[in-house]
Amino acid sequence: MPIIAVALAAALVVGGGVSVAAQSALPGQLLYPVKVHVDENVAGAFALSNAARADWDVSLMKTRLDEAEQLAQSGSLGAGAQTDITDNFDAHLYDVGSMITKLKAAGDTADAASIAAKLKTMLAVHQELLASTSAQVSSATQTSLIPVVAELQGALGAAAVLSSSTGAQASPSDK
């Protein structure tokens, strides 16, 4: 029995160390799947309400855009990273839309409007950041940013629809 306890403790220490190291991983790096599929899912499990889950998804969408910007600035935004970022981004956009719909259906229009405004503002800020980043990088990197920018523009359209359906107004405090 003590061997099992020691083995379990060792697994927790090693696993925890890997998890901490994965936090700074970017698409294409070894620990990125741990970050996205383990760490973020575990943290997301603590978002218990629809509003908290939607906030968490908006936060993860922001993280994906931050990753795209970092990779573009370093000239490392390849096709695989693009796909990782846009697929994950799309999944979270879908989840945010679903949570806003659930909030509205439950009569929680204040939270629905707040989240829609936060989403819209975050996307608008990142649209400006990606445009600025694109102006500073090579033409090859600009080309690799096209799918990310297209996803962002589509998400802005969806956010506008969600905002108008909730009566949300974007405010500077939602950044």
N, CA, C and O of each residue as an XYZ file, in Angstrom:
700
protein
N       0.814     -1.200      0.000
C       0.000      0.000      0.000
C       0.853      1.259      0.000
O       0.509      2.188     -0.731
N       1.950      1.369      0.768
C       2.771      2.573      0.747
C       3.376      2.819     -0.644
O       3.601      3.971     -1.017
N       3.639      1.763     -1.409
C       4.203      1.931     -2.750
C       3.195      2.640     -3.644
O       3.566      3.500     -4.442
N       1.924      2.283     -3.511
C       0.881      2.924     -4.316
C       0.774      4.402     -3.949
O       0.638      5.251     -4.830
N       0.835      4.712     -2.667
C       0.747      6.103     -2.218
C       1.926      6.911     -2.738
O       1.751      8.050     -3.170
N       3.112      6.343     -2.703
C       4.302      7.030     -3.208
C       4.191      7.229     -4.717
O       4.513      8.301     -5.229
N       3.744      6.217     -5.415
C       3.585      6.318     -6.867
C       2.550      7.379     -7.224
O       2.749      8.149     -8.163
N       1.456      7.422     -6.486
C       0.421      8.417     -6.726
C       0.946      9.826     -6.446
O       0.706     10.749     -7.224
N       1.649      9.984     -5.349
C       2.228     11.291     -5.011
C       3.227     11.728     -6.083
O       3.239     12.893     -6.480
N       4.054     10.811     -6.548
C       5.030     11.135     -7.597
C       4.322     11.532     -8.889
O       4.742     12.471     -9.565
N       3.262     10.830     -9.227
C       2.508     11.154    -10.438
C       1.884     12.538    -10.332
O       1.863     13.288    -11.308
N       1.376     12.879     -9.152
C       0.779     14.199     -8.961
C       1.827     15.301     -9.074
O       1.570     16.342     -9.679
N       3.001     15.079     -8.498
C       4.071     16.075     -8.562
C       4.545     16.258     -9.997
O       4.670     17.386    -10.473
N       4.808     15.159    -10.682
C       5.268     15.239    -12.071
C       4.174     15.829    -12.952
O       4.438     16.712    -13.768
N       2.956     15.346    -12.789
C       1.838     15.860    -13.579
C       1.597     17.342    -13.323
O       1.323     18.097    -14.256
N       1.696     17.757    -12.083
C       1.531     19.168    -11.738
C       2.627     20.020    -12.344
O       2.374     21.138    -12.793
N       3.846     19.496    -12.359
C       4.958     20.221    -12.969
C       4.765     20.380    -14.463
O       5.044     21.441    -15.022
N       4.289     19.326    -15.110
C       4.014     19.386    -16.547
C       2.905     20.396    -16.807
O       2.978     21.182    -17.751
N       1.887     20.368    -15.971
C       0.762     21.276    -16.127
C       1.204     22.730    -16.003
O       0.785     23.573    -16.796
N       2.035     23.028    -15.028
C       2.543     24.392    -14.847
C       3.394     24.799    -16.043
O       3.270     25.920    -16.538
N       4.248     23.909    -16.508
C       5.097     24.204    -17.663
C       4.268     24.421    -18.931
O       4.662     25.195    -19.803
N       3.145     23.755    -19.036
C       2.305     23.849    -20.230
C       1.620     25.205    -20.366
O       1.205     25.573    -21.465
N       1.495     25.947    -19.282
C       0.766     27.219    -19.321
C       1.316     28.208    -20.345
O       0.560     29.000    -20.907
N       2.603     28.169    -20.588
C       3.194     29.113    -21.541
C       3.400     28.499    -22.924
O       3.976     29.137    -23.805
N       2.939     27.279    -23.117
C       3.127     26.605    -24.408
C       2.294     27.276    -25.488
O       1.196     27.777    -25.247
N       2.863     27.266    -26.690
C       2.184     27.824    -27.866
C       1.880     26.702    -28.842
O       2.496     25.638    -28.780
N       0.926     26.935    -29.752
C       0.631     25.899    -30.757
C       1.910     25.453    -31.473
O       2.759     26.261    -31.848
N       2.008     24.149    -31.642
C       3.189     23.572    -32.273
C       4.238     23.105    -31.284
O       5.164     22.383    -31.655
N       4.105     23.505    -30.037
C       5.052     23.084    -29.014
C       4.543     21.829    -28.314
O       3.341     21.563    -28.283
N       5.463     21.072    -27.761
C       5.180     19.767    -27.174
C       4.070     19.806    -26.120
O       3.208     18.928    -26.110
N       4.077     20.786    -25.253
C       3.123     20.814    -24.146
C       1.807     21.523    -24.473
O       0.928     21.614    -23.615
N       1.661     22.023    -25.694
C       0.432     22.736    -26.044
C      -0.823     21.865    -25.880
O      -1.820     22.350    -25.347
N      -0.810     20.610    -26.314
C      -2.010     19.778    -26.085
C      -2.358     19.621    -24.602
O      -3.534     19.522    -24.250
N      -1.352     19.598    -23.741
C      -1.618     19.516    -22.300
C      -2.320     20.790    -21.842
O      -3.289     20.739    -21.085
N      -1.825     21.922    -22.305
C      -2.431     23.209    -21.953
C      -3.899     23.255    -22.365
O      -4.767     23.598    -21.561
N      -4.169     22.908    -23.623
C      -5.511     23.066    -24.177
C      -6.468     21.970    -23.723
O      -7.613     22.256    -23.373
N      -6.017     20.733    -23.726
C      -6.929     19.613    -23.471
C      -6.983     19.166    -22.018
O      -7.917     18.471    -21.618
N      -5.994     19.557    -21.228
C      -6.009     19.161    -19.824
C      -6.203     20.385    -18.937
O      -7.226     20.519    -18.266
N      -5.220     21.272    -18.938
C      -5.253     22.417    -18.021
C      -6.515     23.266    -18.200
O      -7.205     23.582    -17.231
N      -6.806     23.631    -19.451
C      -7.962     24.504    -19.677
C      -9.278     23.792    -19.374
O     -10.223     24.420    -18.896
N      -9.351     22.502    -19.644
C     -10.580     21.764    -19.326
C     -10.777     21.633    -17.825
O     -11.900     21.733    -17.332
N      -9.689     21.409    -17.096
C      -9.792     21.310    -15.639
C     -10.215     22.662    -15.065
O     -11.117     22.725    -14.230
N      -9.575     23.730    -15.502
C      -9.939     25.062    -15.006
C     -11.376     25.406    -15.387
O     -12.103     25.996    -14.588
N     -11.786     25.047    -16.587
C     -13.146     25.322    -17.046
C     -14.204     24.573    -16.257
O     -15.355     25.006    -16.187
N     -13.825     23.464    -15.670
C     -14.778     22.686    -14.876
C     -15.246     23.459    -13.644
O     -16.284     23.139    -13.064
N     -14.482     24.473    -13.246
C     -14.856     25.278    -12.087
C     -15.788     26.428    -12.466
O     -16.259     27.156    -11.592
N     -16.054     26.596    -13.753
C     -17.019     27.591    -14.213
C     -18.390     26.914    -14.164
O     -18.786     26.234    -15.110
N     -19.095     27.100    -13.081
C     -20.288     26.310    -12.808
C     -21.573     26.864    -13.408
O     -22.496     26.100    -13.689
N     -21.651     28.162    -13.609
C     -22.873     28.738    -14.170
C     -22.685     28.982    -15.668
O     -21.563     28.959    -16.174
N     -23.785     29.214    -16.363
C     -23.697     29.537    -17.796
C     -22.902     30.821    -18.018
O     -22.119     30.916    -18.963
N     -23.106     31.798    -17.150
C     -22.382     33.063    -17.283
C     -20.881     32.851    -17.050
O     -20.054     33.390    -17.786
N     -20.540     32.083    -16.045
C     -19.125     31.812    -15.767
C     -18.498     31.021    -16.900
O     -17.352     31.270    -17.276
N     -19.236     30.077    -17.442
C     -18.717     29.281    -18.562
C     -18.504     30.166    -19.791
O     -17.491     30.034    -20.478
N     -19.434     31.052    -20.068
C     -19.288     31.955    -21.212
C     -18.091     32.886    -21.012
O     -17.325     33.123    -21.947
N     -17.928     33.412    -19.800
C     -16.755     34.248    -19.504
C     -15.465     33.466    -19.725
O     -14.501     33.994    -20.279
N     -15.450     32.219    -19.297
C     -14.276     31.369    -19.465
C     -13.983     31.164    -20.955
O     -12.828     31.227    -21.376
N     -15.013     30.925    -21.735
C     -14.813     30.726    -23.169
C     -14.305     32.000    -23.850
O     -13.457     31.926    -24.739
N     -14.814     33.162    -23.441
C     -14.308     34.426    -23.992
C     -12.826     34.579    -23.631
O     -12.021     35.013    -24.455
N     -12.485     34.226    -22.421
C     -11.085     34.288    -21.983
C     -10.194     33.370    -22.829
O      -9.075     33.742    -23.182
N     -10.688     32.182    -23.149
C      -9.898     31.253    -23.969
C      -9.796     31.735    -25.409
O      -8.775     31.516    -26.061
N     -10.837     32.387    -25.914
C     -10.756     32.973    -27.259
C      -9.673     34.053    -27.286
O      -8.903     34.151    -28.241
N      -9.625     34.853    -26.236
C      -8.585     35.885    -26.126
C      -7.203     35.243    -26.086
O      -6.266     35.731    -26.720
N      -7.081     34.165    -25.350
C      -5.800     33.450    -25.271
C      -5.367     32.964    -26.652
O      -4.198     33.096    -27.015
N      -6.308     32.399    -27.431
C      -5.962     31.928    -28.788
C      -5.481     33.084    -29.656
O      -4.523     32.931    -30.414
N      -6.135     34.235    -29.555
C      -5.706     35.387    -30.347
C      -4.347     35.903    -29.879
O      -3.519     36.306    -30.696
N      -4.118     35.891    -28.566
C      -2.800     36.264    -28.035
C      -1.722     35.330    -28.590
O      -0.635     35.773    -28.961
N      -2.035     34.040    -28.642
C      -1.077     33.065    -29.177
C      -0.773     33.340    -30.645
O       0.382     33.278    -31.067
N      -1.811     33.643    -31.422
C      -1.608     33.948    -32.843
C      -0.710     35.171    -32.995
O       0.184     35.188    -33.841
N      -0.947     36.185    -32.180
C      -0.125     37.391    -32.235
C       1.326     37.088    -31.863
O       2.245     37.561    -32.531
N       1.538     36.310    -30.812
C       2.897     35.942    -30.403
C       3.613     35.182    -31.504
O       4.756     35.492    -31.840
N       2.945     34.194    -32.061
C       3.559     33.388    -33.114
C       3.832     34.225    -34.358
O       4.866     34.050    -35.002
N       2.931     35.121    -34.701
C       3.139     35.970    -35.875
C       4.339     36.898    -35.651
O       5.159     37.085    -36.549
N       4.434     37.466    -34.472
C       5.540     38.373    -34.169
C       6.889     37.665    -34.222
O       7.905     38.277    -34.553
N       6.896     36.381    -33.897
C       8.154     35.628    -33.943
C       8.360     34.938    -35.291
O       9.377     34.275    -35.500
N       7.404     35.089    -36.201
C       7.505     34.458    -37.515
C       7.282     32.956    -37.480
O       7.753     32.237    -38.362
N       6.568     32.475    -36.468
C       6.383     31.033    -36.259
C       4.945     30.557    -36.454
O       4.599     29.459    -36.017
N       4.109     31.356    -37.098
C       2.711     30.971    -37.259
C       2.557     30.120    -38.515
O       2.263     30.631    -39.596
N       2.760     28.820    -38.355
C       2.640     27.888    -39.464
C       1.226     27.360    -39.614
O       0.329     27.708    -38.846
N       1.045     26.516    -40.615
C      -0.287     25.968    -40.917
C      -0.859     25.167    -39.750
O      -2.048     25.275    -39.451
N      -0.035     24.374    -39.099
C      -0.522     23.578    -37.969
C      -0.982     24.455    -36.822
O      -2.023     24.193    -36.219
N      -0.219     25.490    -36.513
C      -0.601     26.417    -35.444
C      -1.873     27.167    -35.814
O      -2.751     27.368    -34.975
N      -1.967     27.579    -37.075
C      -3.187     28.246    -37.554
C      -4.411     27.379    -37.295
O      -5.418     27.836    -36.755
N      -4.299     26.127    -37.691
C      -5.420     25.199    -37.535
C      -5.764     25.008    -36.068
O      -6.938     25.043    -35.697
N      -4.748     24.806    -35.224
C      -4.986     24.647    -33.784
C      -5.731     25.860    -33.229
O      -6.704     25.723    -32.487
N      -5.260     27.037    -33.597
C      -5.844     28.268    -33.066
C      -7.267     28.467    -33.572
O      -8.178     28.710    -32.780
N      -7.463     28.366    -34.876
C      -8.794     28.659    -35.429
C      -9.821     27.610    -35.026
O     -10.971     27.956    -34.754
N      -9.437     26.344    -34.981
C     -10.390     25.307    -34.560
C     -10.821     25.517    -33.113
O     -12.007     25.427    -32.792
N      -9.860     25.796    -32.246
C     -10.160     26.003    -30.838
C     -10.983     27.283    -30.655
O     -11.938     27.311    -29.879
N     -10.606     28.323    -31.366
C     -11.317     29.597    -31.324
C     -12.782     29.405    -31.722
O     -13.684     29.894    -31.042
N     -13.014     28.692    -32.828
C     -14.377     28.431    -33.301
C     -15.206     27.673    -32.270
O     -16.377     27.982    -32.048
N     -14.585     26.680    -31.648
C     -15.308     25.889    -30.644
C     -15.747     26.769    -29.476
O     -16.862     26.632    -28.973
N     -14.870     27.669    -29.049
C     -15.225     28.544    -27.925
C     -16.257     29.593    -28.335
O     -17.116     29.959    -27.534
N     -16.180     30.077    -29.573
C     -17.195     31.013    -30.052
C     -18.573     30.339    -30.043
O     -19.562     30.938    -29.621
N     -18.624     29.111    -30.506
C     -19.878     28.356    -30.492
C     -20.395     28.222    -29.057
O     -21.581     28.422    -28.795
N     -19.493     27.880    -28.133
C     -19.891     27.711    -26.730
C     -20.404     29.016    -26.127
O     -21.391     29.017    -25.390
N     -19.729     30.137    -26.442
C     -20.194     31.434    -25.931
C     -21.602     31.721    -26.453
O     -22.482     32.123    -25.692
N     -21.808     31.513    -27.743
C     -23.139     31.733    -28.318
C     -24.189     30.873    -27.649
O     -25.292     31.340    -27.363
N     -23.852     29.613    -27.396
C     -24.797     28.704    -26.725
C     -25.120     29.167    -25.309
O     -26.272     29.118    -24.878
N     -24.095     29.614    -24.591
C     -24.316     30.068    -23.215
C     -25.147     31.352    -23.192
O     -26.007     31.515    -22.327
N     -24.896     32.257    -24.131
C     -25.691     33.487    -24.194
C     -27.150     33.140    -24.504
O     -28.062     33.720    -23.915
N     -27.369     32.213    -25.410
C     -28.726     31.775    -25.734
C     -29.403     31.178    -24.510
O     -30.573     31.462    -24.252
N     -28.688     30.360    -23.755
C     -29.250     29.764    -22.533
C     -29.565     30.832    -21.493
O     -30.596     30.772    -20.822
N     -28.669     31.812    -21.363
C     -28.909     32.885    -20.398
C     -30.160     33.676    -20.770
O     -30.982     33.991    -19.908
N     -30.300     33.995    -22.048
C     -31.492     34.732    -22.498
C     -32.751     33.907    -22.263
O     -33.765     34.435    -21.807
N     -32.689     32.620    -22.573
C     -33.856     31.753    -22.393
C     -34.257     31.656    -20.926
O     -35.435     31.492    -20.608
N     -33.279     31.756    -20.041
C     -33.554     31.688    -18.604
C     -33.956     33.051    -18.043
O     -34.216     33.182    -16.847
N     -34.008     34.064    -18.909
C     -34.393     35.395    -18.451
C     -33.256     36.206    -17.869
O     -33.482     37.285    -17.321
N     -32.042     35.707    -17.978
C     -30.877     36.408    -17.422
C     -30.266     37.298    -18.501
O     -29.140     37.079    -18.948
N     -31.035     38.305    -18.908
C     -30.603     39.158    -20.012
C     -29.432     40.059    -19.638
O     -28.642     40.434    -20.505
N     -29.311     40.409    -18.373
C     -28.198     41.275    -17.957
C     -26.860     40.559    -18.173
O     -25.930     41.135    -18.738
N     -26.767     39.299    -17.721
C     -25.527     38.542    -17.934
C     -25.297     38.282    -19.418
O     -24.167     38.378    -19.895
N     -26.359     37.953    -20.149
C     -26.230     37.706    -21.585
C     -25.696     38.946    -22.290
O     -24.801     38.846    -23.129
N     -26.238     40.111    -21.957
C     -25.792     41.360    -22.576
C     -24.359     41.693    -22.190
O     -23.572     42.140    -23.025
N     -24.023     41.477    -20.932
C     -22.669     41.767    -20.466
C     -21.630     40.900    -21.187
O     -20.587     41.394    -21.615
N     -21.921     39.628    -21.313
C     -20.982     38.711    -21.975
C     -20.880     39.032    -23.466
O     -19.788     39.010    -24.033
N     -22.014     39.328    -24.099
C     -21.983     39.679    -25.520
C     -21.159     40.941    -25.745
O     -20.395     41.023    -26.707
N     -21.311     41.922    -24.864
C     -20.533     43.163    -24.984
C     -19.048     42.895    -24.753
O     -18.192     43.431    -25.457
N     -18.757     42.065    -23.766
C     -17.356     41.725    -23.476
C     -16.717     41.019    -24.673
O     -15.581     41.313    -25.042
N     -17.452     40.094    -25.270
C     -16.959     39.376    -26.444
C     -16.689     40.343    -27.588
O     -15.620     40.315    -28.198
N     -17.654     41.188    -27.871
C     -17.537     42.134    -28.979
C     -16.336     43.069    -28.773
O     -15.575     43.319    -29.707
N     -16.174     43.572    -27.572
C     -15.064     44.478    -27.270
C     -13.722     43.768    -27.386
O     -12.783     44.303    -27.975
N     -13.632     42.574    -26.830
C     -12.375     41.819    -26.902
C     -11.993     41.558    -28.353
O     -10.829     41.706    -28.723
N     -12.956     41.176    -29.169
C     -12.674     40.898    -30.581
C     -12.243     42.155    -31.320
O     -11.328     42.105    -32.143
N     -12.885     43.278    -31.039
C     -12.520     44.533    -31.694
C     -11.095     44.945    -31.327
O     -10.336     45.398    -32.184
N     -10.736     44.788    -30.062
C      -9.374     45.110    -29.622
C      -8.364     44.217    -30.349
O      -7.331     44.697    -30.817
N      -8.660     42.944    -30.440
C      -7.722     42.023    -31.096
C      -7.684     42.220    -32.611
O      -6.671     41.929    -33.245
N      -8.761     42.704    -33.185
C      -8.722     43.024    -34.612
C      -7.679     44.118    -34.850
O      -6.898     44.041    -35.799
N      -7.670     45.127    -33.990
C      -6.678     46.203    -34.093
C      -5.268     45.665    -33.842
O      -4.331     46.029    -34.553
N      -5.117     44.814    -32.847
C      -3.797     44.259    -32.536
C      -3.265     43.398    -33.680
O      -2.086     43.477    -34.025
N      -4.135     42.577    -34.264
C      -3.696     41.746    -35.388
C      -3.351     42.593    -36.610
O      -2.419     42.269    -37.346
N      -4.089     43.668    -36.828
C      -3.771     44.565    -37.942
C      -2.410     45.209    -37.720
O      -1.611     45.319    -38.650
N      -2.147     45.631    -36.495
C      -0.859     46.230    -36.160
C       0.269     45.208    -36.304
O       1.331     45.518    -36.844
N       0.035     44.004    -35.822
C       1.024     42.936    -35.940
C       1.292     42.631    -37.399
O       2.446     42.486    -37.801
N       0.250     42.533    -38.188
C       0.387     42.206    -39.606
C       1.239     43.241    -40.339
O       1.993     42.899    -41.250
N       1.116     44.495    -39.942
C       1.878     45.567    -40.587
C       3.371     45.495    -40.254
O       4.189     46.114    -40.935
N       3.725     44.744    -39.215
C       5.106     44.705    -38.746
C       5.844     43.420    -39.115
O       7.025     43.288    -38.794
N       5.190     42.477    -39.772
C       5.812     41.179    -40.032
C       6.026     40.968    -41.530
O       5.562     41.751    -42.359
N       6.726     39.913    -41.845
C       7.029     39.599    -43.246
C       5.762     39.265    -44.026
O       4.711     38.990    -43.446
N       5.884     39.294    -45.345
C       4.723     38.972    -46.180
C       4.301     37.515    -45.997
O       3.116     37.199    -46.095
N       5.256     36.628    -45.732
C       4.908     35.218    -45.487
C       4.086     35.092    -44.204
O       3.121     34.330    -44.153
N       4.468     35.830    -43.186
C       3.720     35.785    -41.929
C       2.364     36.456    -42.102
O       1.373     36.001    -41.532
N       2.309     37.530    -42.881
C       1.021     38.165    -43.162
C       0.071     37.163    -43.817
O      -1.113     37.105    -43.485
N       0.606     36.377    -44.746
C      -0.213     35.356    -45.413
C      -0.697     34.319    -44.408
O      -1.835     33.856    -44.489
N       0.161     33.955    -43.463
C      -0.248     32.954    -42.471
C      -1.281     33.510    -41.496
O      -1.992     32.746    -40.842
N      -1.365     34.817    -41.397
C      -2.360     35.431    -40.509
C      -3.751     35.498    -41.144
O      -4.741     35.686    -40.438
N      -3.835     35.348    -42.452
C      -5.122     35.507    -43.151
C      -6.225     34.628    -42.563
O      -7.311     35.145    -42.304
N      -6.009     33.322    -42.336
C      -7.101     32.515    -41.763
C      -7.505     32.962    -40.352
O      -8.681     32.894    -39.993
N      -6.548     33.412    -39.565
C      -6.857     33.870    -38.208
C      -7.686     35.150    -38.277
O      -8.667     35.300    -37.548
N      -7.288     36.068    -39.153
C      -8.033     37.321    -39.317
C      -9.437     37.029    -39.838
O     -10.405     37.656    -39.406
N      -9.549     36.086    -40.758
C     -10.877     35.720    -41.284
C     -11.764     35.173    -40.168
O     -12.941     35.525    -40.088
N     -11.221     34.329    -39.319
C     -11.989     33.799    -38.178
C     -12.409     34.930    -37.253
O     -13.542     34.961    -36.771
N     -11.499     35.853    -37.008
C     -11.786     36.986    -36.140
C     -12.903     37.844    -36.726
O     -13.802     38.270    -36.002
N     -12.851     38.099    -38.022
C     -13.896     38.897    -38.659
C     -15.247     38.184    -38.599
O     -16.272     38.822    -38.355
N     -15.258     36.886    -38.815
C     -16.499     36.125    -38.680
C     -17.034     36.178    -37.261
O     -18.240     36.303    -37.046
N     -16.127     36.082    -36.291
C     -16.539     36.148    -34.886
C     -17.081     37.523    -34.538
O     -18.022     37.641    -33.753
N     -16.490     38.570    -35.120
C     -17.015     39.923    -34.886
C     -18.441     40.050    -35.399
O     -19.281     40.686    -34.763
N     -18.713     39.441    -36.553
C     -20.079     39.441    -37.078
C     -21.029     38.716    -36.147
O     -22.131     39.191    -35.871
N     -20.594     37.559    -35.664
C     -21.427     36.796    -34.729
C     -21.628     37.566    -33.430
O     -22.724     37.568    -32.868
N     -20.574     38.217    -32.956
C     -20.671     38.999    -31.719
C     -21.632     40.169    -31.890
O     -22.364     40.518    -30.964
N     -21.629     40.770    -33.068
C     -22.554     41.881    -33.328
C     -23.998     41.388    -33.263
O     -24.866     42.062    -32.710
N     -24.246     40.215    -33.829
C     -25.596     39.641    -33.788
C     -25.975     39.320    -32.342
O     -27.081     39.635    -31.906
N     -25.061     38.694    -31.601
C     -25.344     38.366    -30.199
C     -25.591     39.633    -29.388
O     -26.501     39.677    -28.560
N     -24.780     40.663    -29.625
C     -24.945     41.923    -28.891
C     -26.282     42.574    -29.197
O     -26.975     43.040    -28.292
N     -26.641     42.606    -30.474
C     -27.906     43.258    -30.820
C     -29.098     42.462    -30.293
O     -30.131     43.041    -29.957
N     -28.961     41.150    -30.219
C     -30.074     40.349    -29.728
C     -30.252     40.451    -28.219
O     -31.297     40.082    -27.682
N     -29.210     40.959    -27.530
C     -29.311     41.115    -26.078
C     -29.430     42.579    -25.684
O     -29.650     42.900    -24.516
N     -29.283     43.470    -26.669
C     -29.304     44.893    -26.361
C     -28.012     45.360    -25.741
O     -27.971     46.417    -25.112
N     -26.925     44.568    -25.913
C     -25.648     44.886    -25.272
C     -24.956     46.033    -25.963
O     -25.051     46.201    -27.179
N     -24.261     46.818    -25.173
C     -23.397     47.875    -25.682
C     -21.995     47.594    -25.162
O     -21.798     47.385    -23.965
N     -21.015     47.590    -26.074
C     -19.633     47.372    -25.664
C     -19.160     48.587    -24.870
O     -19.447     49.731    -25.220
N     -18.436     48.310    -23.803
C     -17.885     49.396    -23.014
C     -16.416     49.151    -22.775
O     -15.972     48.002    -22.799
N     -15.629     50.226    -22.538
C     -14.196     50.059    -22.329
C     -13.875     49.133    -21.163
O     -12.820     48.498    -21.167
N     -14.741     49.035    -20.175
C     -14.460     48.174    -19.020
C     -14.570     46.696    -19.361
O     -14.170     45.853    -18.558
N     -15.111     46.355    -20.550
C     -15.269     44.958    -20.935
C     -14.039     44.400    -21.615
O     -14.031     43.227    -21.987
N     -13.002     45.195    -21.791
C     -11.778     44.722    -22.455
C     -11.125     43.749    -21.567
O     -10.073     43.210    -21.909
